[in-house]
Amino acid sequence: MNQLFELLASLIRGVLDFFYPLFRRFMPLQTFRYLVTGSTNTLIGIVVYFICYTYWFQGTVFNLGFYAFKAHSAALLASFMVTFPLGFFFSKFVVFSDSHLRSRIQLFRYLLICLFNLFLNYLLLKVQVEVLLIDPLLAQFVTVSGVVIFSYLAQRNFSFKRKE
């Protein structure tokens, strides 16, 4: 399975590296890779959020037994379940492939950052939707935009750090 991931990551890096010369003056290669893969993952997350919120959870309460989620929160959880493994793949195999940390440590640290981001996203979304009465789809877009910057810095300097 790891060989399949490496092959897929190699193909993705090849495509990204082909377009990188257009952006070389503006950013380092690692930042470019993170920007493209992170944007792709974020876009997928927003699409999953939109589909779940609009068609699956709209107007309902998603009850897990121990907690009942409103539609916008349930859609956020569904989006997280898709973007977490995809984001880890992009980070480990495409962007930060030179990290010296063991995979399980990377995964644990990535999970910590993602859970913090999820909590921050949930909190900001809840305030925007339930207090400020902003449309949930617009609120999710605004929230994600802010969380992405923190995520890049945390992943680069904590989850996938490398030896100097």
C-alpha atoms as an extended CHARMM CRD file, in Angstrom:
* protein
*
       164  EXT
         1         1  MET       CA              0.0000000000        0.0000000000        0.0000000000  PROA      1               0.0000000000
         2         2  ASN       CA              2.8600000000        2.3470000000        0.8330000000  PROA      2               0.0000000000
         3         3  GLN       CA              4.3130000000        1.7730000000       -2.6610000000  PROA      3               0.0000000000
         4         4  LEU       CA              0.9990000000        2.7570000000       -4.2120000000  PROA      4               0.0000000000
         5         5  PHE       CA              0.9690000000        5.9580000000       -2.1430000000  PROA      5               0.0000000000
         6         6  GLU       CA              4.5500000000        6.7020000000       -3.1630000000  PROA      6               0.0000000000
         7         7  LEU       CA              3.7500000000        6.1490000000       -6.8460000000  PROA      7               0.0000000000
         8         8  LEU       CA              0.6540000000        8.3670000000       -6.6990000000  PROA      8               0.0000000000
         9         9  ALA       CA              2.5770000000       11.0400000000       -4.7630000000  PROA      9               0.0000000000
        10        10  SER       CA              5.3940000000       10.9010000000       -7.3030000000  PROA      10              0.0000000000
        11        11  LEU       CA              2.9010000000       11.5160000000      -10.1170000000  PROA      11              0.0000000000
        12        12  ILE       CA              1.3210000000       14.4220000000       -8.2440000000  PROA      12              0.0000000000
        13        13  ARG       CA              4.7390000000       15.9380000000       -7.4410000000  PROA      13              0.0000000000
        14        14  GLY       CA              5.6800000000       15.5890000000      -11.1110000000  PROA      14              0.0000000000
        15        15  VAL       CA              2.6130000000       17.5290000000      -12.2260000000  PROA      15              0.0000000000
        16        16  LEU       CA              3.1150000000       20.2070000000       -9.5670000000  PROA      16              0.0000000000
        17        17  ASP       CA              6.8310000000       20.5190000000      -10.3190000000  PROA      17              0.0000000000
        18        18  PHE       CA              6.0270000000       20.9790000000      -14.0120000000  PROA      18              0.0000000000
        19        19  PHE       CA              3.9890000000       24.1120000000      -13.2080000000  PROA      19              0.0000000000
        20        20  TYR       CA              6.2540000000       25.3650000000      -10.4190000000  PROA      20              0.0000000000
        21        21  PRO       CA              8.6110000000       27.4350000000      -12.6440000000  PROA      21              0.0000000000
        22        22  LEU       CA              5.7080000000       29.8400000000      -13.2420000000  PROA      22              0.0000000000
        23        23  PHE       CA              5.6160000000       30.5540000000       -9.4830000000  PROA      23              0.0000000000
        24        24  ARG       CA              9.2990000000       30.2030000000       -8.5420000000  PROA      24              0.0000000000
        25        25  ARG       CA              9.7280000000       33.9680000000       -8.1290000000  PROA      25              0.0000000000
        26        26  PHE       CA              6.8920000000       34.1450000000       -5.6050000000  PROA      26              0.0000000000
        27        27  MET       CA              7.3960000000       31.1500000000       -3.2980000000  PROA      27              0.0000000000
        28        28  PRO       CA              9.5520000000       28.1150000000       -2.4790000000  PROA      28              0.0000000000
        29        29  LEU       CA              8.6290000000       24.7210000000       -3.9690000000  PROA      29              0.0000000000
        30        30  GLN       CA              7.3220000000       23.3100000000       -0.6750000000  PROA      30              0.0000000000
        31        31  THR       CA              5.0040000000       26.2800000000       -0.1850000000  PROA      31              0.0000000000
        32        32  PHE       CA              3.7460000000       25.9180000000       -3.7550000000  PROA      32              0.0000000000
        33        33  ARG       CA              3.0470000000       22.2130000000       -3.2480000000  PROA      33              0.0000000000
        34        34  TYR       CA              1.2360000000       22.9420000000        0.0160000000  PROA      34              0.0000000000
        35        35  LEU       CA             -0.7690000000       25.7330000000       -1.5750000000  PROA      35              0.0000000000
        36        36  VAL       CA             -1.9700000000       23.5350000000       -4.4420000000  PROA      36              0.0000000000
        37        37  THR       CA             -2.6220000000       20.3470000000       -2.4380000000  PROA      37              0.0000000000
        38        38  GLY       CA             -4.0830000000       22.2880000000        0.4880000000  PROA      38              0.0000000000
        39        39  SER       CA             -6.3370000000       24.2550000000       -1.8550000000  PROA      39              0.0000000000
        40        40  THR       CA             -7.4420000000       21.0330000000       -3.5180000000  PROA      40              0.0000000000
        41        41  ASN       CA             -8.1830000000       19.4350000000       -0.1570000000  PROA      41              0.0000000000
        42        42  THR       CA             -9.9810000000       22.5760000000        1.0350000000  PROA      42              0.0000000000
        43        43  LEU       CA            -12.0560000000       22.7220000000       -2.1430000000  PROA      43              0.0000000000
        44        44  ILE       CA            -13.0060000000       19.0580000000       -1.7230000000  PROA      44              0.0000000000
        45        45  GLY       CA            -13.9260000000       19.8150000000        1.8960000000  PROA      45              0.0000000000
        46        46  ILE       CA            -16.1190000000       22.7400000000        0.8850000000  PROA      46              0.0000000000
        47        47  VAL       CA            -17.8290000000       20.6320000000       -1.8010000000  PROA      47              0.0000000000
        48        48  VAL       CA            -18.4810000000       17.8230000000        0.7120000000  PROA      48              0.0000000000
        49        49  TYR       CA            -19.7350000000       20.4070000000        3.2240000000  PROA      49              0.0000000000
        50        50  PHE       CA            -22.0340000000       21.9540000000        0.6020000000  PROA      50              0.0000000000
        51        51  ILE       CA            -23.4560000000       18.6050000000       -0.5160000000  PROA      51              0.0000000000
        52        52  CYS       CA            -23.9650000000       17.3590000000        3.0320000000  PROA      52              0.0000000000
        53        53  TYR       CA            -25.4390000000       20.6180000000        4.2800000000  PROA      53              0.0000000000
        54        54  THR       CA            -27.6510000000       21.2440000000        1.2790000000  PROA      54              0.0000000000
        55        55  TYR       CA            -28.8840000000       17.7390000000        0.4720000000  PROA      55              0.0000000000
        56        56  TRP       CA            -28.1880000000       15.4060000000        3.3710000000  PROA      56              0.0000000000
        57        57  PHE       CA            -28.5590000000       17.3000000000        6.6590000000  PROA      57              0.0000000000
        58        58  GLN       CA            -30.5730000000       20.3880000000        5.6580000000  PROA      58              0.0000000000
        59        59  GLY       CA            -33.2430000000       21.1420000000        8.2100000000  PROA      59              0.0000000000
        60        60  THR       CA            -32.4860000000       18.0830000000       10.3120000000  PROA      60              0.0000000000
        61        61  VAL       CA            -30.6250000000       17.3020000000       13.4850000000  PROA      61              0.0000000000
        62        62  PHE       CA            -28.0080000000       14.5710000000       13.1340000000  PROA      62              0.0000000000
        63        63  ASN       CA            -28.2210000000       12.5980000000       16.3670000000  PROA      63              0.0000000000
        64        64  LEU       CA            -25.2610000000       10.3880000000       17.2800000000  PROA      64              0.0000000000
        65        65  GLY       CA            -26.8810000000        9.3030000000       20.5180000000  PROA      65              0.0000000000
        66        66  PHE       CA            -24.4300000000       11.1400000000       22.7470000000  PROA      66              0.0000000000
        67        67  TYR       CA            -24.6810000000       14.4550000000       20.9060000000  PROA      67              0.0000000000
        68        68  ALA       CA            -27.0590000000       15.9910000000       18.3950000000  PROA      68              0.0000000000
        69        69  PHE       CA            -25.4820000000       18.0890000000       15.6490000000  PROA      69              0.0000000000
        70        70  LYS       CA            -27.2770000000       20.8530000000       13.7810000000  PROA      70              0.0000000000
        71        71  ALA       CA            -27.0440000000       20.6330000000        9.9960000000  PROA      71              0.0000000000
        72        72  HSD       CA            -24.0570000000       22.9670000000        9.6330000000  PROA      72              0.0000000000
        73        73  SER       CA            -22.0940000000       21.1280000000       12.3410000000  PROA      73              0.0000000000
        74        74  ALA       CA            -22.9290000000       17.6840000000       10.9550000000  PROA      74              0.0000000000
        75        75  ALA       CA            -21.7920000000       18.8000000000        7.4930000000  PROA      75              0.0000000000
        76        76  LEU       CA            -18.5230000000       20.0380000000        9.0220000000  PROA      76              0.0000000000
        77        77  LEU       CA            -17.9590000000       16.6290000000       10.6480000000  PROA      77              0.0000000000
        78        78  ALA       CA            -18.6510000000       14.8210000000        7.3600000000  PROA      78              0.0000000000
        79        79  SER       CA            -16.2740000000       17.1340000000        5.5410000000  PROA      79              0.0000000000
        80        80  PHE       CA            -13.5810000000       16.4510000000        8.1560000000  PROA      80              0.0000000000
        81        81  MET       CA            -13.9580000000       12.6900000000        7.6930000000  PROA      81              0.0000000000
        82        82  VAL       CA            -13.1010000000       13.0950000000        4.0050000000  PROA      82              0.0000000000
        83        83  THR       CA            -10.4180000000       15.7660000000        4.2000000000  PROA      83              0.0000000000
        84        84  PHE       CA             -8.4460000000       14.3370000000        7.1310000000  PROA      84              0.0000000000
        85        85  PRO       CA             -7.0700000000       11.2340000000        5.3650000000  PROA      85              0.0000000000
        86        86  LEU       CA             -6.6830000000       13.0600000000        2.0580000000  PROA      86              0.0000000000
        87        87  GLY       CA             -4.8390000000       15.9400000000        3.7160000000  PROA      87              0.0000000000
        88        88  PHE       CA             -2.5200000000       13.5530000000        5.5610000000  PROA      88              0.0000000000
        89        89  PHE       CA             -1.6720000000       11.8110000000        2.3030000000  PROA      89              0.0000000000
        90        90  PHE       CA             -0.8920000000       15.1250000000        0.5950000000  PROA      90              0.0000000000
        91        91  SER       CA              1.1800000000       16.3550000000        3.5240000000  PROA      91              0.0000000000
        92        92  LYS       CA              3.1550000000       13.1670000000        4.1590000000  PROA      92              0.0000000000
        93        93  PHE       CA              3.8010000000       12.0160000000        0.6290000000  PROA      93              0.0000000000
        94        94  VAL       CA              3.6530000000       15.1510000000       -1.5270000000  PROA      94              0.0000000000
        95        95  VAL       CA              4.5370000000       18.2600000000        0.4800000000  PROA      95              0.0000000000
        96        96  PHE       CA              6.6470000000       17.2040000000        3.4500000000  PROA      96              0.0000000000
        97        97  SER       CA              8.1240000000       13.9700000000        2.0750000000  PROA      97              0.0000000000
        98        98  ASP       CA             11.5510000000       14.9230000000        3.4650000000  PROA      98              0.0000000000
        99        99  SER       CA             10.3930000000       14.7850000000        7.1100000000  PROA      99              0.0000000000
       100       100  HSD       CA             12.5210000000       12.5610000000        9.3420000000  PROA      100             0.0000000000
       101       101  LEU       CA              9.7410000000       11.6730000000       11.7860000000  PROA      101             0.0000000000
       102       102  ARG       CA              8.1470000000        8.2290000000       11.9010000000  PROA      102             0.0000000000
       103       103  SER       CA              4.7950000000        7.8820000000       10.1610000000  PROA      103             0.0000000000
       104       104  ARG       CA              2.8550000000        7.1780000000       13.3490000000  PROA      104             0.0000000000
       105       105  ILE       CA              4.2830000000       10.2960000000       15.0010000000  PROA      105             0.0000000000
       106       106  GLN       CA              3.4460000000       12.3360000000       11.9030000000  PROA      106             0.0000000000
       107       107  LEU       CA             -0.0920000000       10.9590000000       11.9220000000  PROA      107             0.0000000000
       108       108  PHE       CA             -0.5560000000       11.6720000000       15.6320000000  PROA      108             0.0000000000
       109       109  ARG       CA              0.7550000000       15.2310000000       15.2880000000  PROA      109             0.0000000000
       110       110  TYR       CA             -1.2850000000       15.7830000000       12.1390000000  PROA      110             0.0000000000
       111       111  LEU       CA             -4.3600000000       14.5610000000       14.0170000000  PROA      111             0.0000000000
       112       112  LEU       CA             -3.6780000000       16.9790000000       16.8960000000  PROA      112             0.0000000000
       113       113  ILE       CA             -3.4010000000       19.9290000000       14.5080000000  PROA      113             0.0000000000
       114       114  CYS       CA             -6.4830000000       18.8230000000       12.5610000000  PROA      114             0.0000000000
       115       115  LEU       CA             -8.5370000000       18.3840000000       15.7290000000  PROA      115             0.0000000000
       116       116  PHE       CA             -7.5020000000       21.8560000000       16.8620000000  PROA      116             0.0000000000
       117       117  ASN       CA             -8.4170000000       23.1950000000       13.4140000000  PROA      117             0.0000000000
       118       118  LEU       CA            -11.7400000000       21.3300000000       13.5380000000  PROA      118             0.0000000000
       119       119  PHE       CA            -12.5200000000       22.7880000000       16.9580000000  PROA      119             0.0000000000
       120       120  LEU       CA            -11.5380000000       26.2790000000       15.7960000000  PROA      120             0.0000000000
       121       121  ASN       CA            -13.5790000000       25.8350000000       12.6130000000  PROA      121             0.0000000000
       122       122  TYR       CA            -16.5660000000       24.5590000000       14.6370000000  PROA      122             0.0000000000
       123       123  LEU       CA            -16.3620000000       27.4410000000       17.0940000000  PROA      123             0.0000000000
       124       124  LEU       CA            -16.0320000000       30.1140000000       14.3990000000  PROA      124             0.0000000000
       125       125  LEU       CA            -18.7800000000       28.5120000000       12.3180000000  PROA      125             0.0000000000
       126       126  LYS       CA            -21.1120000000       28.2900000000       15.3090000000  PROA      126             0.0000000000
       127       127  VAL       CA            -20.5790000000       31.9730000000       16.1900000000  PROA      127             0.0000000000
       128       128  GLN       CA            -21.0190000000       33.1400000000       12.6080000000  PROA      128             0.0000000000
       129       129  VAL       CA            -24.1290000000       31.0400000000       11.9140000000  PROA      129             0.0000000000
       130       130  GLU       CA            -25.9150000000       31.0920000000       15.2730000000  PROA      130             0.0000000000
       131       131  VAL       CA            -24.8860000000       34.4890000000       16.6670000000  PROA      131             0.0000000000
       132       132  LEU       CA            -24.1030000000       36.6680000000       13.6460000000  PROA      132             0.0000000000
       133       133  LEU       CA            -26.7110000000       34.8930000000       11.4760000000  PROA      133             0.0000000000
       134       134  ILE       CA            -24.3730000000       34.5530000000        8.5000000000  PROA      134             0.0000000000
       135       135  ASP       CA            -25.2750000000       31.9960000000        5.8170000000  PROA      135             0.0000000000
       136       136  PRO       CA            -23.5900000000       28.6800000000        6.7630000000  PROA      136             0.0000000000
       137       137  LEU       CA            -21.9330000000       28.2060000000        3.3630000000  PROA      137             0.0000000000
       138       138  LEU       CA            -20.4320000000       31.7070000000        3.4030000000  PROA      138             0.0000000000
       139       139  ALA       CA            -19.4080000000       31.2890000000        7.0430000000  PROA      139             0.0000000000
       140       140  GLN       CA            -17.6330000000       28.0060000000        6.2500000000  PROA      140             0.0000000000
       141       141  PHE       CA            -15.7490000000       29.6020000000        3.3830000000  PROA      141             0.0000000000
       142       142  VAL       CA            -14.6080000000       32.5340000000        5.5440000000  PROA      142             0.0000000000
       143       143  THR       CA            -13.6260000000       30.2560000000        8.4240000000  PROA      143             0.0000000000
       144       144  VAL       CA            -11.6150000000       27.8730000000        6.2630000000  PROA      144             0.0000000000
       145       145  SER       CA             -9.6770000000       30.7610000000        4.7700000000  PROA      145             0.0000000000
       146       146  GLY       CA             -8.3480000000       31.7570000000        8.1820000000  PROA      146             0.0000000000
       147       147  VAL       CA             -7.6460000000       28.2580000000        9.4770000000  PROA      147             0.0000000000
       148       148  VAL       CA             -5.5240000000       27.3380000000        6.4270000000  PROA      148             0.0000000000
       149       149  ILE       CA             -2.7050000000       29.7540000000        7.3090000000  PROA      149             0.0000000000
       150       150  PHE       CA             -2.3650000000       28.3910000000       10.8330000000  PROA      150             0.0000000000
       151       151  SER       CA             -2.5090000000       24.8440000000        9.5050000000  PROA      151             0.0000000000
       152       152  TYR       CA              0.4000000000       25.3190000000        7.0900000000  PROA      152             0.0000000000
       153       153  LEU       CA              2.6710000000       26.7750000000        9.7530000000  PROA      153             0.0000000000
       154       154  ALA       CA              1.7600000000       24.0870000000       12.2830000000  PROA      154             0.0000000000
       155       155  GLN       CA              2.1990000000       21.2160000000        9.8210000000  PROA      155             0.0000000000
       156       156  ARG       CA              5.5290000000       22.5170000000        8.5410000000  PROA      156             0.0000000000
       157       157  ASN       CA              6.9900000000       23.2430000000       11.9700000000  PROA      157             0.0000000000
       158       158  PHE       CA              5.3910000000       20.5040000000       14.0700000000  PROA      158             0.0000000000
       159       159  SER       CA              3.7810000000       17.5520000000       12.3090000000  PROA      159             0.0000000000
       160       160  PHE       CA              6.2940000000       17.1370000000        9.4860000000  PROA      160             0.0000000000
       161       161  LYS       CA              9.3400000000       18.9990000000       10.7270000000  PROA      161             0.0000000000
       162       162  ARG       CA             12.7000000000       17.9760000000        9.3870000000  PROA      162             0.0000000000
       163       163  LYS       CA             16.2350000000       18.1060000000       10.6980000000  PROA      163             0.0000000000
       164       164  GLU       CA             18.0460000000       21.3390000000       10.0040000000  PROA      164             0.0000000000
